Amino acid sequence: MSKLAEILSILEKLEELNKEKFNSSEFDNLNKNFEKILVDIVSQKETLTSEGVFSENKNLIMEIISKIEVLEDKIIPKAEIINSFSKSLA
């Protein structure tokens, strides 16, 4: 599975998580996987650019960006509430 397909898969799982009862530990796990893939992509940036991976996958990249924007609007407020709640318990 390509890195871009892995990112899309994680975003789809985040979308499902958002529709269900929010689970912060599952969110953390998905977020860690997402960050790991992004680090891999950044470390291979020159190779990916020179091989034309980004231009070949323009539609997939646009879909990923769109999903990130939608999820950002929906999940960040929930994460902030959970974060503030956990800080208040400490």
Helices and strands as residue ranges (DSSP letters): H 3-19, H 24-43, H 45-50, H 53-56, H 58-89
